Amino acid sequence: MPRTEFIATAFHVPERVVTNDDLAQIMDTSDEWITQRSGIKTRHWVSDGETGASLATAAARKALAKAGMRPAELDCIVYCTCTPDHFEPGNGVFLERELGLSDIPAIDVRNQCSGFIYGLSVADAWIRTGQYRRVLLVGAEVHSRGLDRTTRGRDTTVLFGDGAGVAILGPTDDPERGVLSTHLFADGRHAEKLWVDAPGLAHDPFISEQLIREGKHHAVMEGREVFKYASILMPQSVAAALEANHVTPGDVKLLVPHQANLRIIEMVQKAVGLRDDQVYTNIDRYGNTTAASIPIALDEALCEGRLARGDLLLLTAFGSGFTWASAAVRW
C-alpha cells in the first residue's frame, strides 16, 4: 500500500493588510493589547470581489504551476473551511468550476481550525486505497466579512484573517517518505464555547432580523476556556503522533501548529519539549486563518528551507467543536 506524499504546496492571501492600529480606529483596542494577548500584528482581509473560492483558486493555480501539472490531472478536491461563500453548495464545487473542471468529486470538510488535518486524513485514506491518485487539499477562509467590527466583538475580531493554502497530494512507493499517521479527536460537550449560532436550521426561521440584532451571526468565544483546552489537548495530540511512530521530540525537524494564538503555540512547544527552531510561527503576519493556517505556514516554511527530504514534520490543530488533531509526515 503506498503512502501519501506532498507533491506541491502554495498559498494566497488578499493584498489588503489590516494592522492593529487600523483596528484601533474602529473599536476600543490598541496594538499593545492585541499583541500581548495574541502575538498578532497584522492580518489580511478581502476586498470587494474576492471570495473564499477565488482565494483558493489563486493558491491552487500556484501549486499546480509548482508541480508542473494541469488542473485536468487532479482526481479529487477536499475543501476545508468554516466560512463558505454560500449556505449551499459547498465551496469545493465553485473551486472545481474556476479550475475548469466538471467531472471530479469535491468534498467539503467543516472542522474549523482542525479542518486541514481532518481533510489530510480523508485524502490520505483515499490515496492509500488507490481510490484517487491526485488530490487537491484546500484550507481557505474569509472571516473578515463575518466579524463584529465594534468594541463588542473585539475579542474575536482582532484574531482573524483571510487566506487560502493548498497541497497537492499523491502516492509514493518510497517507504521512507509520506504521511505516517493522522490522529483525529472531538468533544461536542464544548460546542458552544466557540461557535457561530446563526444562520442555522435550529432556528425557525433560520435567519431573521432578531437573530441579526442579537449578533447571533458573529463568532462567540469563551476565550479562557478555549485557551485552557487548546494548551492541554494540542500537546496530547502531538504526543499521540510521536508515540504512534516511535519517535521522540528530538527527532522532530519542524512542528507546524495551527496559528491561533502565539501564547498557545508557546505553551504547546514547552509541553512537548521542542526548541524554538523546531516550531514554525507566522501568526504575527496573518492572524488566525483557521483551516488555512497550517497550509499557509507550511508553504512559508518550505520556501524558507525549513524542511528537507527525510525530515520529520508534525502538524497539530485545535478549534471549534471542540475538535483537535495531529499528523506525522516524513518529508
Secondary structure, 3 states (H helix, E strand, C coil): CCEEEEEEEEEECCCCEEEHHHHHCCCCCCHHHHHHHHCCCEEECCCCCCCHHHHHHHHHHHHHHHHCCCHHHCCEEEEECCCCCCCCCCHHHHHHHHCCCCCCCEEEECCHHHHHHHHHHHHHHHHHHCCCCCEEEEEEECCHHHCCCCHHHHHHHCCECCEEEEEEEEEECCCCCEEEEEEEEECHHHHHHEECCCCCCCCCCCCCHHHHHCCCCCCEECHHHHHHHHHHHHHHHHHHHHHHCCCCHHHCCEEEECCCCHHHHHHHHHHHCCCHHHECCCHHHHCECHHHHHHHHHHHHHHCCCCCCCCEEEEEEEECCCEEEEEEEEC
